[in-house]
């Protein structure tokens, strides 16, 4: 069962001992994509959880080609843990203590704090600033190599999933050529040098066009960059994706948390050769970065179209304030891996889209979670096989909201038409806890699952695949089936109970464990982290 912690008078069983049928209102898209009422059945569940150290694990991924195994990044203390999902509850693969991040996390021979200061990256008003690598997104590139983003000390770390130890790769800073300038990367090796390191820096100078921040203010000069044009250093390394022998890294570039001000988002591009041993990585010299269409890119997804076009989907959450208020446009950028160009965009309005695009097994529909609201968004991926998208390389990206002539509106749910469902009766008010959702398709295209941070619940979404399938895919063919109230809601009365689910995934089935065919994996974040699995029969 969920591992309840701390002394709280209510028991877990008392929270889940009832079944309630809730009728939804007929207006909008609450519970269904149509104007007809849907139905939610609130059901008990029986997730099995394994506690980890500290709250708020930062990342979770299953290993490629073997999703029985998963890696989880602890935030405090920092440690990469490997789990066997074929047993219930999930079992740590090794009982040895995972090594902590060393003071020199990237293996350049200098403690991170000293390297940061020596590179002149501290602001003038704080020349003795600290730079502590804070772990974030986890990406299992192959069974023996995991990439972990860190912020503050901006980089991507290379780690072994089985041991949690850092793993050296060959990192090169090429000679100045094409669009690459070695001096733009203050924490990479010297120009022309290739050395073994356990991380690759994502800190570099950006000269955006237009040079405006999320509040419309002109971006000034950065003393670490060229003094004759506007620029800034990247920050808040958010996510990675691998495609076409390249590593793509999103940086959110938060300029001022107190002012909720963002610099333009960026997508750094590295050449990554996994066939070489050790693997080699270097900035791509022809096009080392792309600027995102909207502010605050937070997640990346690999996508191969039915006709074989390899793409990267960038989730741009948009600017949001410290307390979660949405103050900027959100959307999804479509990057063609071959041309390294933004070929299309899905504008979603002030949606606060969140998480990697969850793609159904047939590749037709993409789902996204939401920041600060109980909602999901959906996009139709069918237009991405249109060859006309890829012959317009000198033209602006196609906006797949119907505004670009000869291209469709491929949005199914967006800010003005979200897919929503009611909160649980005993849950917190939106004022007390503006929620966030994460989403994943199951192992078939008919079912998806979404976590609700504030309610502690999991919503089950069904998709009706009866033809025809116009573009966009019909919104009325989506319906919320059930709401499973598995964890405690984030209310003051229940403080201390296991709460705040996120990072849900549905691993592919394997011959080793048939139960994985109906298994979901997710994280509980409070009061301490837990990795949970549950078998569902949808």
C-alpha angles and dihedrals in degrees: 000000000000107000106242117204139196127022109296121155095226118080126221092240091056090058094053104036097101139067119209132184113214124196115214127220117258097231127099118344102310108150094347141042092238134065090253118102118259129202133233122199112202106215138179119242138190111226117175117219140191117205121232131190119284132349129289108031106208104217146011133189139159120232117262115257091005111059092170084088127061137183123217126192115219113212097200114052094017110239138137111228127194121211138192107226093187091083129057120265098025112265128219108242093217128030092203117109111264112241118253122237107275121233086253098050098168095048097236092134095253127091110254094244092053093045090051093050095043090053089057093242096136115097118252092249091055110032092165095053123154126241113193118174107238111197121235136152121026122210121180101210094179136343093278101035132063126178117213122188120219130194132205087034092044115219149104113252123211114222141174110237097208096054105020089232126139114260123209121234129179108262119195131190102199126220115269108283141136107345095341122103114180092208090063088071107061095177100045120094119279118290111290094008126126115195138165111262137162094223141026119225120242093187110112142137118271125196103192128203112237094029096215129122126222091276093053094253121141113256112234133213121294114216089218091058135046111318094212099062141037116274149136142200117258119253143176100041101213115177148346137217131182123217139142091010089301134110116222117201124190119211118192095201100209105193101185124006093191092054095037087233123155132190115221113292120250139203113208117207124209132179107237120190109193093172092069118080112252093024116246128224133184138153113277104252100204096052113002095175148010128211114232122234095235133030127267108028105200109167142028133204133193114227131179113191120227088259092052103259109151114221142169117220114209119203108212106194094188128223116318133174128246091261093051102261112152110234104160144050120275132202150136123267119207113215119196105219092207099052096025090226136129098247100172144008135206105210108206101177121224091342105129090222111202140196133009116315106268106220124201116239092258093052097238105110132042121198128197134190125228139238117227098001143069097248147106131215129209137196132193110236096191095098090061089080091060105116090210089074090066101047094058094075095140093046129080118272118278113256106221093206095092095265096105111078115249093014125097134239098254098179116116100176124009139149095297093043110029127169104243139169134190122270122243115276094242094044128111123273119256088248091056096042121009098201134220130210136212123194141196135174117238123236090284130047096245098071136048132174130216130190123216112211098201101036095044090226139126119222120209114215125196126202120203108218099188109136149277100073109195123178115287098038105243114271091210090067091070121085137170106234106179142000112213110201096205103150134038119275116246098254125137092243092058098041110144098034119113107278149147107065120200146145095056119186135173107212121215115260118261134199089239096062120020090188088074088074089076099024127119123195123203144153130245108207107189142103085349129353122268132180110218139188130189133181115227130188102211 
